[in-house]
Amino acid sequence: MPQILTVSCKLKVTPPQAEKLDAVLTAFAKCCEFVNTNTLEKLTNQIAVQSLIYQEARAHSGLSSQLTIHAIRRVCANRKTAKQKGRPVKGFAPTSATYDSRTFT
């Protein structure tokens, strides 16, 4: 089984780059909110949610296809966690976005 490595690092960016990153993080959080509010709360299956809302979410957020998929995955994961704890999903702050090798291409 291949080993998967995760890297967490702090970026040193210029003020214009920081503005662009903040815009992406805000768009990602808004996409998550859009997906969460426009699909049934009980849905936690990524494929089911993706088939229902992908096109609308991508058009609404303006994100790339891969970031839109990651937003849908984050919503589903948060719903599963909230369901286990017996709580509703609180919301999505613009503090992080999920990137993978496909996002960087």
Beta strands, then each sheet from edge to edge (+ up, - down):
end
